[in-house]
Amino acid sequence: MERCIAALTMVTASLGLIVSIASGSMGNGLLLLSLLGLVSGVLAWRGQWSGHATGLLFYGPQLASYYPYHSADAYHLGGALSLAYVAHLPAGVLVVNGLAIAMFIGSAALLWWRFTRHTSRS
């Protein structure tokens, strides 16, 4: 389970990094968030608890987003993997990313499991 979450985090972050570099938008948050995701995936792959903690920071901004219809410069994570629920509301669009929610819960559960496992032994 731990390696699966780490691998999916690295794939998601790599796609975001590729999109960020290919689109030439090096100044937006996608590049930094993608680099954070790569660090998170590598640390989680190596079995470090900090990888899952960083994963919470990586998936947190991707959980949900709202874009008003009148906003031309809406911030979004277009390069990340997404299984999204899109709701068209009267004033804008609400996007709920199901994959990010699942990965956030998985990272939180693995982080919680690591800390409870280590504290129960002492």
C-alpha distance (Angstrom), angle and dihedral (degrees) to the residues before:
residue distance angle dihedral
M1 . . .
E2 3.79 . .
R3 3.81 93.6 .
C4 3.80 91.5 45.5
I5 3.81 92.0 55.7
A6 3.80 90.4 44.5
A7 3.82 92.0 50.6
L8 3.81 93.8 47.7
T9 3.80 89.8 48.0
M10 3.81 91.1 52.6
V11 3.82 91.8 47.3
T12 3.81 92.6 48.6
A13 3.80 92.1 46.7
S14 3.80 92.2 46.3
L15 3.80 91.6 52.7
G16 3.79 90.1 49.8
L17 3.79 90.6 49.1
I18 3.81 92.5 49.5
V19 3.80 92.1 48.9
S20 3.79 91.6 46.8
I21 3.81 93.2 51.0
A22 3.82 95.4 40.4
S23 3.81 93.4 49.9
G24 3.79 92.1 48.7
S25 3.79 92.1 -127.0
M26 3.78 95.7 132.2
G27 3.81 93.6 148.9
N28 3.78 99.4 61.5
G29 3.78 129.2 89.8
L30 3.80 94.4 -102.3
L31 3.80 92.7 78.0
L32 3.80 94.0 51.0
L33 3.79 92.7 42.5
S34 3.81 90.6 49.7
L35 3.81 91.5 51.2
L36 3.80 89.1 48.9
G37 3.81 88.7 51.8
L38 3.80 92.2 51.0
V39 3.80 90.9 51.2
S40 3.79 89.3 47.1
G41 3.80 93.1 50.4
V42 3.79 94.4 47.4
L43 3.81 92.9 47.8
A44 3.81 91.7 47.1
W45 3.82 90.6 47.6
R46 3.80 88.8 54.4
G47 3.81 90.3 51.6
Q48 3.80 97.5 -108.3
W49 3.80 117.4 149.7
S50 3.81 88.9 -142.8
G51 3.82 88.4 67.0
H52 3.79 91.0 64.8
A53 3.81 92.1 43.4
T54 3.80 89.6 52.1
G55 3.79 88.1 46.2
L56 3.80 88.7 61.6
L57 3.81 88.2 55.6
F58 3.80 90.4 46.9
Y59 3.80 97.2 49.5
G60 3.82 97.0 34.9
P61 3.84 97.1 80.7
Q62 3.81 90.4 44.9
L63 3.82 97.1 57.2
A64 3.79 96.5 89.7
S65 3.77 138.8 -13.0
Y66 3.77 137.2 -173.6
Y67 3.80 125.9 -151.6
P68 3.80 120.5 -169.2
Y69 3.78 113.3 -139.9
H70 3.81 92.1 -125.4
S71 3.81 94.4 53.6
A72 3.79 111.4 98.0
D73 3.81 95.4 -179.9
A74 3.79 100.5 51.1
Y75 3.80 115.0 167.4
H76 3.77 113.5 -126.1
L77 3.77 140.9 153.8
G78 3.76 99.1 -119.8
G79 3.77 95.8 165.6
A80 3.77 99.2 54.9
L81 3.79 124.5 97.3
S82 3.75 109.8 -100.5
L83 3.78 140.3 -177.4
A84 3.75 94.6 -174.2
Y85 3.75 138.2 -176.0
V86 3.81 107.8 -147.8
A87 3.80 120.1 -160.3
H88 3.78 119.5 -172.0
L89 3.78 105.3 -147.0
P90 3.82 126.6 -173.3
A91 3.82 93.8 -98.2
G92 3.79 102.2 28.6
V93 3.79 149.9 -31.8
L94 3.82 125.7 -64.8
V95 3.81 115.7 -157.0
V96 3.82 119.7 -167.8
N97 3.81 113.0 -170.5
G98 3.81 109.1 -145.8
L99 3.80 94.4 -172.0
A100 3.81 91.5 53.2
I101 3.81 90.3 48.9
A102 3.82 91.7 51.3
M103 3.81 92.7 46.4
F104 3.83 91.8 45.9
I105 3.80 90.6 52.0
G106 3.81 91.3 45.4
S107 3.81 92.8 50.2
A108 3.81 91.4 46.2
A109 3.81 91.4 48.9
L110 3.82 92.8 49.5
L111 3.79 91.1 47.0
W112 3.80 91.1 49.0
W113 3.82 90.8 46.6
R114 3.81 91.5 51.9
F115 3.78 93.3 51.7
T116 3.78 96.1 43.9
R117 3.81 91.8 45.8
H118 3.81 92.2 52.6
T119 3.81 94.9 44.2
S120 3.82 93.8 48.6
R121 3.81 91.0 57.6
S122 3.78 95.1 55.8
